[in-house]
Amino acid sequence: MSNAQLVLDQVDKFYGPVDFGLHAVKKLSMQVRKGEIIALLGSSGCGKTSTLRMIAGFEAVSRGSIALGGRPVHMLPPVKRNVAMAFEGYSLYPPLTVKENMAFALKAARLSQAEVEKRVAEVAKLLEIEDILGRYPSSISGGQQQRASLGRALIRDADLHLLDEPMGQLEPQLRALLRGRIKHFIKERGLTAILVTHDQTEANALADRIAVMEGGVLQQFDTPQKIKERPANLFTGTFVGEPPMNVFEAGVSGSAERISFGLKDGLRLDYAAQDFSPAVRDELLKRERVMLGVRPYSVRRAEGGMPVKVAVNQWLGDQTHIAADFAGNTMVLVEHDRVQLKPGDVIGIRLAPESLHVFDPQNGRAICHGEELA
Ligand SMILES: Nc1ncnc2c1ncn2[C@@H]1O[C@H](COP(=O)(O)OP(=O)(O)OP(=O)(O)O)[C@@H](O)[C@H]1O
């Protein structure tokens, strides 16, 4: 028996005939605990919205099952699922004011007038929409409609809150402010929430765990920290993290004392064998070729390091991004200070063994992260 609040078991979504139509979500299994905030993160078309709509009941599940609070819900219509939603296209009721829209579900649940007033005031303050409570949806901006719709979802008691790009139309300052407040609101009430987003910063800031999807397949379901430090595969490694992880193909060779990675242009990364655990060493030496990944903020400049030629040096106001030609590709480094370098300058870099992520070139799966096996 699972004590999870939400269980997706081998869920498939086909648009069109099962097994022949467009396979948008593939054998998706995941469990969400009560009180957790989950972000579904992935590029456009990866199946995030289809997943959310199946949980909400707006799309039929082609195969598999969904259980919420211990009861199977995938055959139930949306109104029977006790799910609160803020969806694009799931718009506010036009004949009702913003306040009436927010209060609607509370009144239906027969909450007292005093309680309704209290909750509306609280959520309106949280989302900075107190001044438009008396307005109708057609007379407010897209960003205000989005906040009103988010308010209508957050105000409700429900077994699950589903938020589809809930802040997509808001400007960055407001987004950043609301992110913190919404997280606090959800956590304080112990709500369970799933949020769909393209935005890594939003996923990292809001979510306890992130489900990374690509091509309809769940790539990794883990805490933001684990996803960053221990990406399960090349996709997650390069998709999550800004700027993206540097990746290079390498040949592996070694002995009892040394491990070497041969890169393009005759470059060689040479390490003492004891820089890696025996298990990692064994795993690496079994292979001829690997993909090496290193995060831009883990690349160190070092005198006497491997020489690379600077191609671009950009100061972004709070950090420097340096792009350098390396092994037939580009190596990006991040430094926190402003760096005086110009294109053509040669610098030395060092890739510490603990900063290396090694992946299988065939299936993309992680082999090891630094000293530890994946
Ligand atoms: N109603 C539909 N009929 C047919 N195909 C659809 C339908 N809705 C989505 N798809 C397809 O299913 C796949 C997954 O779409 P989905 O909307 O779930 O992705 P997404 O990750 O939410 O993308 P986005 O971030 O762009 O909204 C895409 O190839 C999309 O074109």
Ligand as a Chemical Component Dictionary entry (heavy atoms), coordinates in Angstrom:
data_LIG
# 
_chem_comp.id                   LIG 
_chem_comp.type                 NON-POLYMER 
_chem_comp.pdbx_formal_charge   0 
_chem_comp.three_letter_code    LIG 
# 
loop_
_chem_comp_atom.comp_id 
_chem_comp_atom.atom_id 
_chem_comp_atom.alt_atom_id 
_chem_comp_atom.type_symbol 
_chem_comp_atom.charge 
_chem_comp_atom.model_Cartn_x 
_chem_comp_atom.model_Cartn_y 
_chem_comp_atom.model_Cartn_z 
_chem_comp_atom.pdbx_ordinal 
LIG N1  N1  N 0 -5.269 17.789 -28.371 1  
LIG C1  C1  C 0 -4.197 17.300 -28.974 2  
LIG N2  N2  N 0 -4.296 16.568 -30.103 3  
LIG C2  C2  C 0 -3.204 16.058 -30.701 4  
LIG N3  N3  N 0 -1.944 16.189 -30.232 5  
LIG C3  C3  C 0 -1.782 16.913 -29.118 6  
LIG C4  C4  C 0 -2.885 17.500 -28.425 7  
LIG N4  N4  N 0 -2.410 18.149 -27.337 8  
LIG C5  C5  C 0 -1.076 17.975 -27.353 9  
LIG N5  N5  N 0 -0.709 17.228 -28.432 10 
LIG C6  C6  C 0 0.666  16.805 -28.760 11 
LIG O1  O1  O 0 1.164  16.038 -27.675 12 
LIG C7  C7  C 0 2.530  16.320 -27.415 13 
LIG C8  C8  C 0 2.683  16.804 -25.979 14 
LIG O2  O2  O 0 2.002  18.047 -25.839 15 
LIG P1  P1  P 0 1.870  18.804 -24.432 16 
LIG O3  O3  O 0 0.965  19.968 -24.647 17 
LIG O4  O4  O 0 1.497  17.844 -23.387 18 
LIG O5  O5  O 0 3.358  19.282 -24.203 19 
LIG P2  P2  P 0 3.935  20.396 -23.235 20 
LIG O6  O6  O 0 5.187  19.823 -22.704 21 
LIG O7  O7  O 0 2.920  20.814 -22.268 22 
LIG O8  O8  O 0 4.240  21.561 -24.256 23 
LIG P3  P3  P 0 4.125  23.148 -24.034 24 
LIG O9  O9  O 0 5.134  23.502 -23.026 25 
LIG O10 O10 O 0 4.423  23.688 -25.395 26 
LIG O11 O11 O 0 2.712  23.411 -23.595 27 
LIG C9  C9  C 0 2.938  17.358 -28.462 28 
LIG O12 O12 O 0 3.530  16.671 -29.546 29 
LIG C10 C10 C 0 1.626  17.972 -28.886 30 
LIG O13 O13 O 0 1.699  18.457 -30.201 31 
# 
loop_
_chem_comp_bond.comp_id 
_chem_comp_bond.atom_id_1 
_chem_comp_bond.atom_id_2 
_chem_comp_bond.value_order 
_chem_comp_bond.pdbx_ordinal 
LIG N1  C1  SING 1  
LIG C1  N2  SING 2  
LIG C1  C4  DOUB 3  
LIG N2  C2  DOUB 4  
LIG C2  N3  SING 5  
LIG N3  C3  DOUB 6  
LIG C3  C4  SING 7  
LIG C3  N5  SING 8  
LIG C4  N4  SING 9  
LIG N4  C5  DOUB 10 
LIG C5  N5  SING 11 
LIG N5  C6  SING 12 
LIG C6  O1  SING 13 
LIG C6  C10 SING 14 
LIG O1  C7  SING 15 
LIG C7  C8  SING 16 
LIG C7  C9  SING 17 
LIG C8  O2  SING 18 
LIG O2  P1  SING 19 
LIG P1  O3  DOUB 20 
LIG P1  O4  SING 21 
LIG P1  O5  SING 22 
LIG O5  P2  SING 23 
LIG P2  O6  DOUB 24 
LIG P2  O7  SING 25 
LIG P2  O8  SING 26 
LIG O8  P3  SING 27 
LIG P3  O9  DOUB 28 
LIG P3  O10 SING 29 
LIG P3  O11 SING 30 
LIG C9  O12 SING 31 
LIG C9  C10 SING 32 
LIG C10 O13 SING 33 
# 
